[in-house]
């Protein structure tokens, strides 16, 4: 069993138009719900003002969170993921990639760094269409090596693919020995004739 890592790729990160539109739609649905509730329940002016302030506060929180989305580049070097660019979380290696949502033309990815802190990234095809398939190959390719996490941030490098190759070789040598053992009258379960 021979596995190869995906080739290196660098992909731009930016503010997701899709995410902003989706959050705006949710916010407008919340605003509409509050307005319909206010009309149907004939709310007192104080309760209506509180509900509207809450919805407007949620809208401001969405706006601020959209402005603080990570920018820069997502880089795969064939072995590890890195986020490059300005920001406090950039530069370090990103471990444990998880694809949270795959919408074909956009991906929601979650990375965990060595300290265990999660980083959520929206990546869209429209950012760099000619490298989109390269990015998807890197995201979905089996990685050549993996690390087993131990307590206190330590990690033991375990080459899972090599271990699987050894197990495959042992299994194939055992399975090829079965017909020869059966022909010689050897009880394979007990190892004697």
C-alpha positions in Angstrom: 0.0 0.0 0.0 1.7 3.2 -1.2 0.2 6.5 -0.2 1.4 9.9 -1.2 0.7 13.3 0.3 -1.0 15.9 -1.8 1.4 18.4 -3.4 2.0 21.7 -1.7 -0.7 24.4 -2.2 -1.1 28.0 -0.9 -4.7 29.3 -0.9 -5.9 32.8 -0.1 -8.2 33.4 2.9 -10.5 36.3 2.9 -13.8 37.6 4.2 -16.5 35.2 3.0 -19.2 36.9 1.0 -21.3 33.7 1.4 -20.9 33.8 5.2 -21.8 37.5 5.4 -25.0 36.9 3.2 -26.0 33.9 5.3 -25.6 35.7 8.6 -27.4 38.8 7.2 -30.3 36.5 6.2 -30.4 35.0 9.7 -30.4 38.4 11.2 -33.2 39.7 9.0 -35.2 36.6 9.9 -34.7 37.4 13.6 -35.7 41.0 13.0 -38.8 39.9 11.1 -39.7 37.5 13.9 -39.4 40.2 16.6 -41.6 42.6 14.5 -44.2 39.9 13.9 -44.2 39.0 17.6 -44.5 42.6 18.6 -47.5 43.2 16.3 -49.3 39.9 17.2 -48.8 40.3 20.9 -49.4 44.0 21.0 -46.3 44.6 23.1 -45.8 47.5 25.4 -43.4 50.1 24.0 -40.8 49.2 26.7 -40.8 45.5 25.7 -40.7 46.4 22.0 -37.8 48.7 22.5 -35.9 46.0 24.5 -36.5 43.4 21.7 -35.4 45.8 19.0 -32.2 46.8 21.0 -31.4 43.1 21.4 -31.8 42.4 17.7 -29.8 45.5 16.7 -27.1 44.4 19.2 -27.0 40.9 17.6 -26.6 42.6 14.2 -23.7 44.7 15.4 -22.1 41.5 16.9 -22.4 39.8 13.5 -20.9 42.8 11.7 -17.9 42.9 14.1 -17.3 39.1 13.8 -17.4 39.3 10.0 -14.8 42.0 10.1 -12.5 39.9 12.3 -12.5 36.9 10.1 -9.0 35.5 9.4 -7.3 36.8 6.3 -4.0 35.8 4.7 -3.2 32.4 3.2 -3.7 28.8 4.1 -0.6 26.8 3.2 -0.1 23.1 2.9 3.6 22.1 2.5 3.0 18.4 1.9 3.2 17.6 5.6 1.6 20.3 7.7 -0.9 23.1 7.4 0.0 26.7 8.2 -1.9 29.9 8.3 0.2 32.7 6.9 -0.5 36.4 7.2 -1.3 39.1 9.7 -2.9 38.1 13.0 -2.2 36.6 16.3 -2.9 33.0 15.2 -0.9 33.0 12.1 2.4 31.3 11.4 2.0 28.3 13.6 1.4 24.7 12.5 -2.3 23.7 12.4 -3.1 20.2 13.4 -6.1 18.0 13.2 -8.0 19.3 10.1 -11.7 18.7 10.2 -14.1 19.4 7.3 -17.2 20.7 8.9 -19.2 21.6 5.8 -18.4 20.9 2.1 -20.6 22.9 -0.2 -18.5 22.0 -3.3 -17.6 25.7 -4.0 -16.8 26.5 -0.4 -15.5 24.7 2.6 -15.9 25.3 6.3 -12.7 23.9 7.9 -11.7 23.6 11.5 -8.1 23.3 12.6 -6.7 22.7 16.0 -3.3 24.1 16.8 -0.7 22.4 19.1 -2.1 24.2 22.2 -5.6 22.8 21.4 -7.1 26.1 20.3 -9.6 25.8 17.4 -9.5 27.9 14.3 -12.5 28.0 12.0 -12.0 29.0 8.3 -14.3 29.5 5.4 -12.5 28.9 2.1 -14.2 29.7 -1.2 -13.5 28.6 -4.8 -14.0 32.2 -6.0 -10.9 33.3 -4.1 -8.6 31.4 -6.5 -10.5 29.1 -8.9 -7.4 27.7 -10.6 -6.1 26.2 -7.3 -9.4 25.1 -5.8 -9.0 21.5 -6.8 -5.5 21.4 -5.4 -6.8 22.7 -2.1 -9.5 20.1 -2.0 -7.0 17.3 -2.8 -4.8 18.5 0.1 -7.8 18.7 2.4 -9.1 15.2 1.6 -5.8 13.3 0.9 -4.7 10.8 3.5 -1.7 12.2 5.3 1.6 10.2 5.2 2.2 10.5 8.9 0.1 11.2 11.9 0.9 12.2 15.5 -0.6 10.7 18.5 -1.4 13.3 21.2 -0.2 12.7 24.7 -1.0 14.7 27.8 0.7 18.1 28.4 1.1 18.9 24.7 3.7 16.2 24.0 3.3 14.2 20.8 4.9 11.0 19.7 5.4 10.7 16.0 3.7 7.5 14.7 4.0 6.7 11.0 0.6 5.1 10.6 1.0 4.3 6.9 4.3 2.5 7.5 2.6 0.5 10.3 -0.2 -0.4 7.9 2.3 -1.4 5.2 4.0 -3.8 7.7 0.7 -5.2 8.7 -0.3 -5.7 5.1 3.0 -7.5 4.4 2.5 -9.8 7.4 -1.0 -10.5 6.4 -0.1 -11.3 2.8 2.8 -13.6 3.9 0.5 -15.3 6.3 -2.3 -15.8 3.7 0.3 -17.1 1.2 1.5 -19.6 3.8 -2.0 -20.9 4.4 -2.3 -22.9 1.1 1.2 -24.4 1.5 0.5 -25.4 5.1 -2.8 -26.9 4.2 -1.2 -28.9 1.4 1.4 -30.2 3.9 -1.2 -31.3 6.4 -0.2 -28.7 9.0 -2.8 -27.5 11.4 -2.4 -23.8 11.0 -4.4 -23.0 14.2 -2.0 -25.2 16.3 1.2 -24.9 14.1 1.9 -28.6 14.0 1.1 -31.6 11.7 
